[in-house]
């Protein structure tokens, strides 16, 4: 059985790591490492680990936004050679 999105009474949405992987294309191992490193916070619901959707989206923006910025800078520097 796969757990569906969990919505709390205060409007927060939580996803399991597998749901997040499937919906957003971020590998399970990447999510698990981010939790282990303290970059993302996880909560246990039964035997599932869930993460807050808003927190995940912010983390993803910071992670990939930085990578995109660096990639753009590298391409600009290569173009100036």
Secondary structure as GFF3:
##gff-version 3
##sequence-region A 1 81
A	DSSP	beta_strand	6	7	.	.	.	ID=ss1
A	DSSP	beta_strand	13	16	.	.	.	ID=ss2
A	DSSP	alpha_helix	17	24	.	.	.	ID=ss3
A	DSSP	alpha_helix	28	36	.	.	.	ID=ss4
A	DSSP	beta_strand	42	45	.	.	.	ID=ss5
A	DSSP	beta_strand	48	52	.	.	.	ID=ss6
A	DSSP	alpha_helix	53	79	.	.	.	ID=ss7
###
